[in-house]
Amino acid sequence: LGRMKLLQLLSRKPGNLLFQVPFCQKQFPYLCLATSTCLYSKKKKPNSYEQVDQEKYKNLVYSVTSYKTSAQTPETILEEDNLLYGPPDKHRPPAKAETRTPKNWVPLINPNKRIPLLNSDSNLPVKIPLQKQKMPSVTRVLQQTISPQQAFYLERWKQKMILELGQDGFAEYTKNLFLQGELFHAALESIFLSEEMATKEQREDVTISGYLASVQHVLQDVSEVKALESAVQHETLQYLGLVDCVAKYRGQLCVIDWKTSEKPKPSLKNTFDNPLQVAAYIGAINHDANYDFQVSCGLIVVAYKNGSPAHPHFMDPNLCSKYWDKWLLRLEEYKDRN
């Protein structure tokens, strides 16, 4: 077999290894050996650096190798970044959402309302019964203009409760919530009218005893009650509502909204649309001829069933004005839909 390979090698045409060997042996014996070794060795592994686009990075390589010490400046670094990564993407700050303003703007404080200097019945809280009219209520307007996000969370909560309690159980649960709210408001009304503590039966009623214990520290700062469970009506904007209480809280006359909750609501944002409701009641009182006073502040008191201290959220005149504008937008949206 070895002889056959040798004969094949010797039978090659001129220019082959047969004619190159003497030449290589005389002049480049070691080179010939190296060449013959490369000829029959395994294929060399490709060098990854040889595959780099040299033309593309020519300027970068030159800038690095042409100086013994670093000569980079902010400008050259910027050029290198542009070469490697392309020009920087100019970031534009997000456009600010357009601030909507009510088309039919009415001031929160009524400039035309005259407040009498003396009022013989000032010690008696106003209590006007709510009568059915064609005007929408504050609650109805807010319910029908709720944001899609709030509607999603409410529906998700509802479906979760139905899954846990069943359809009938959920109906009974909501019924009890309304009943607790009514009993709680009735107990507060009796406290304000008699200027005493709640009756023994109310304090011992497990349904509301926790709520009453929860608001005790807030009641100490409430004085001079002007209205209780009284109907209010905005004569210009044509809407109505039933305000829980109008009284002084730490010396400031406020529309007070009493809320019950099983979960903590430590900040005003946790009360969802309640600030808009309070602002709507303030505007209605200020434009209702049945009330001989005007209000510029609000208070939302969140009472807890377990008796933990209630969270009072005070709304100063500036905050009330902001929520008043939001309420006007919701009212316009309601009227456009209907």
C-alpha positions in Angstrom: 0.0 0.0 0.0 2.9 2.4 0.8 4.6 1.7 -2.5 1.3 2.4 -4.4 1.0 5.8 -2.7 4.7 6.6 -3.5 4.1 5.8 -7.2 1.1 8.0 -7.3 3.0 10.8 -5.9 5.9 10.4 -8.4 3.5 10.3 -11.4 2.3 13.9 -10.9 2.8 16.4 -13.6 5.6 19.0 -13.7 5.1 21.6 -11.0 4.2 19.0 -8.5 6.2 18.0 -5.4 8.6 15.8 -7.6 10.2 18.9 -9.2 10.0 21.1 -6.1 11.8 18.8 -3.7 15.4 19.3 -5.1 14.9 23.0 -5.2 13.5 23.0 -1.6 16.3 20.7 -0.4 19.0 23.0 -1.7 17.7 26.4 -0.8 14.9 26.0 1.8 15.1 22.6 3.4 13.3 23.6 6.6 10.6 25.6 4.7 9.9 22.6 2.6 9.4 20.5 5.7 7.1 23.1 7.1 5.1 23.3 3.8 4.7 19.6 3.6 3.5 19.5 7.2 0.9 22.2 6.6 -0.3 20.4 3.5 -1.3 17.3 5.3 -2.2 18.9 8.7 -5.8 19.4 9.9 -7.7 22.5 8.7 -6.8 25.5 10.9 -9.6 26.9 13.1 -10.8 30.3 11.7 -9.8 33.3 13.8 -12.8 35.2 15.0 -10.9 38.5 14.8 -10.5 38.0 11.0 -14.3 38.0 10.6 -14.6 41.6 12.0 -15.6 44.3 9.6 -12.2 46.1 9.6 -13.5 48.9 7.4 -16.3 49.7 9.8 -14.1 50.0 12.8 -11.1 51.5 11.0 -11.4 54.9 12.7 -11.9 53.4 16.1 -8.8 51.1 15.8 -6.8 54.0 14.6 -7.8 56.3 17.5 -6.8 53.6 20.0 -3.5 52.5 18.5 -2.2 55.9 17.3 -1.6 57.2 20.9 0.6 55.8 23.6 -1.4 57.5 26.3 -5.2 57.9 26.3 -6.2 61.0 24.3 -10.0 60.5 24.7 -12.1 63.5 25.2 -15.9 63.8 25.6 -16.1 64.5 21.9 -14.1 61.4 20.8 -16.1 59.2 23.2 -19.3 60.5 21.7 -18.0 59.8 18.2 -17.0 56.2 19.2 -20.5 55.7 20.7 -22.1 56.9 17.5 -19.9 54.6 15.5 -20.6 51.5 17.7 -24.2 52.1 18.7 -25.5 54.7 16.3 -26.8 58.2 17.1 -28.5 58.6 20.5 -32.3 58.3 20.5 -33.6 61.7 21.6 -35.9 61.2 24.5 -39.0 63.4 24.5 -40.8 63.9 27.8 -44.3 62.6 27.8 -46.8 65.2 26.8 -48.9 66.5 29.7 -52.5 65.5 29.7 -54.7 68.4 28.7 -56.4 69.9 31.7 -60.1 69.9 31.2 -62.2 72.8 32.4 -66.0 72.8 33.0 -67.9 74.4 30.2 -70.6 75.8 32.5 -68.4 76.8 35.5 -70.2 78.0 38.6 -68.2 79.1 41.7 -68.2 77.0 44.8 -68.9 79.9 47.0 -72.1 81.8 46.1 -71.2 85.6 45.7 -74.9 86.6 45.7 -75.9 84.8 48.9 -76.6 87.2 51.8 -76.0 85.8 55.2 -78.2 87.2 58.0 -76.4 88.7 60.9 -78.8 87.2 63.5 -80.6 83.9 63.4 -83.0 83.0 66.3 -83.0 79.3 65.3 -79.2 79.0 64.9 -79.0 76.5 67.7 -81.4 74.1 66.0 -79.9 72.0 63.2 -81.6 72.2 59.8 -83.3 69.0 58.8 -85.1 69.1 55.5 -86.6 65.8 54.2 -85.5 64.6 50.7 -88.3 64.8 48.2 -88.3 63.0 44.8 -87.8 65.3 41.9 -86.7 65.1 38.3 -83.2 66.4 39.2 -80.5 63.7 39.6 -78.9 63.0 42.9 -75.2 63.4 43.6 -74.9 59.6 44.2 -76.6 58.8 40.9 -74.3 61.2 38.9 -71.2 59.6 40.5 -72.4 56.1 40.0 -73.2 56.6 36.3 -69.9 58.4 35.5 -67.5 56.1 37.3 -64.2 55.6 35.6 -63.6 52.3 33.7 -60.7 51.5 36.1 -63.0 51.9 39.2 -65.8 50.0 37.5 -63.3 47.1 36.8 -62.2 46.9 40.4 -65.7 47.1 41.8 -66.9 44.4 39.5 -63.9 42.2 40.3 -64.6 42.7 44.1 -68.3 41.8 43.5 -67.5 38.6 41.6 -65.0 37.6 44.3 -67.6 38.1 47.0 -70.3 36.2 45.0 -67.8 33.3 44.6 -67.2 33.2 48.4 -70.8 33.9 49.6 -73.0 32.9 46.7 -75.6 35.1 45.0 -78.0 35.1 48.0 -75.2 35.5 50.5 -73.8 38.5 48.7 -77.3 40.1 48.6 -77.6 39.6 52.3 -74.1 41.0 52.9 -74.9 44.3 51.0 -78.2 44.6 52.8 -76.5 44.3 56.2 -74.0 47.0 55.1 -76.7 49.4 54.3 -78.5 48.6 57.6 -75.3 49.2 59.6 -74.8 52.6 57.9 -78.4 53.6 58.6 -78.1 52.6 62.3 -74.8 54.3 62.6 -76.1 57.6 61.2 -79.2 57.4 63.4 -77.0 56.9 66.5 -74.8 60.0 65.5 -78.0 62.0 65.0 -79.2 61.2 68.5 -75.8 62.2 69.9 -75.8 65.6 68.2 -79.4 66.4 69.0 -79.2 65.5 72.7 -75.5 66.6 73.0 -74.9 63.4 75.0 -73.4 60.0 74.5 -75.3 57.4 72.5 -78.0 55.5 74.3 -77.2 52.4 76.3 -78.9 50.2 73.7 -77.0 51.8 70.8 -73.7 51.4 72.7 -74.5 47.7 73.4 -75.7 47.0 69.8 -72.9 44.8 68.3 -73.9 46.0 64.9 -72.7 49.6 65.4 -70.9 49.6 68.8 -67.6 49.3 67.1 -68.3 52.2 64.7 -69.4 54.4 67.7 -66.2 53.6 69.6 -64.2 54.3 66.5 -65.4 57.9 66.1 -65.2 59.0 69.8 -62.0 61.0 69.3 -63.5 62.8 66.3 -66.7 63.7 68.1 -64.7 65.6 70.7 -63.6 68.1 67.9 -67.2 68.5 66.5 -69.3 71.4 67.6 -72.1 73.8 66.6 -74.1 71.4 64.4 -75.9 73.4 61.6 -77.6 70.5 59.7 -78.4 66.8 60.1 -79.5 64.4 57.4 -80.8 67.3 55.4 -81.7 67.6 51.7 -79.7 70.1 49.7 -80.3 71.4 46.1 -78.2 73.4 43.7 -80.7 75.8 42.1 -78.4 76.7 39.2 -76.9 73.4 38.3 -80.1 71.4 39.1 -78.9 68.5 41.2 -79.8 67.4 44.8 -78.5 65.3 47.6 -78.8 64.4 51.3 -76.0 65.8 53.5 -75.0 63.8 56.6 -73.9 66.7 58.8 -72.8 70.3 58.7 -70.9 71.4 61.8 -67.6 72.9 63.0 -64.6 70.7 63.1 -61.8 72.2 65.1 -63.4 75.6 64.6 -63.9 75.3 60.8 -67.5 74.9 59.4 -67.5 71.7 57.3 -69.8 69.4 55.4 -69.1 66.1 57.3 -69.6 62.8 55.6 -69.6 59.7 57.9 -68.4 56.5 56.2 -68.2 52.9 57.5 -65.5 50.5 56.4 -64.1 47.1 57.3 -60.7 48.0 55.8 -58.4 50.8 56.8 -58.5 54.0 54.7 -55.7 56.1 56.1 -55.5 58.6 53.2 -58.0 60.7 51.2 -57.3 58.9 48.0 -58.5 55.6 49.6 -62.0 57.2 49.8 -62.4 57.1 45.9 -65.2 59.5 44.9 -66.2 60.7 48.4 -64.3 64.0 48.1 -66.3 64.8 45.0 -69.5 64.0 46.9 -68.5 66.3 49.7 -67.6 69.1 47.2 -71.0 68.7 45.5 -72.8 69.0 48.8 -70.8 72.2 49.7 -71.7 73.8 46.4 -75.4 72.8 46.8 -75.6 74.3 50.3 -74.0 77.5 49.2 -76.6 77.9 46.4 -79.6 76.7 48.3 -81.9 79.4 49.8 -82.9 77.1 52.6 -79.5 77.5 54.3 -78.5 80.9 55.8 -74.8 80.0 55.8 -72.0 79.0 53.4 -69.4 76.3 53.8 -65.9 76.2 52.4 -64.4 73.1 54.0 -65.2 69.4 54.1 -64.5 66.4 56.4 -64.7 62.7 55.6 -64.7 60.4 58.6 -64.0 56.7 58.1 -65.2 54.6 61.0 -64.2 51.0 61.6 -66.3 48.1 62.7 -63.6 46.7 64.9 -63.5 49.9 67.0 -60.1 51.1 65.9 -59.7 54.9 65.7 -61.5 56.4 62.8 -59.5 58.3 60.1 -60.7 61.9 59.7 -59.7 63.4 56.3 -60.0 67.2 56.4 -60.5 69.1 53.1 -59.4 72.8 53.2 -61.0 75.4 50.9 -58.3 75.0 48.2 -58.8 71.2 48.1 -62.5 71.6 48.1 -62.2 73.9 45.0 -60.2 71.3 43.1 -62.7 68.6 43.8 -65.5 71.0 42.9 -64.1 71.4 39.4 -63.9 67.6 39.1 -67.5 67.3 40.2 -68.6 69.8 37.6 -66.9 67.7 34.9 -68.7 64.6 36.1 -72.0 66.4 36.2 -71.4 67.6 32.6 -70.6 64.1 31.5 -73.8 62.8 33.1 -75.9 65.4 31.4 -74.2 64.7 28.0 -75.1 61.0 28.4 -78.7 61.6 29.3 
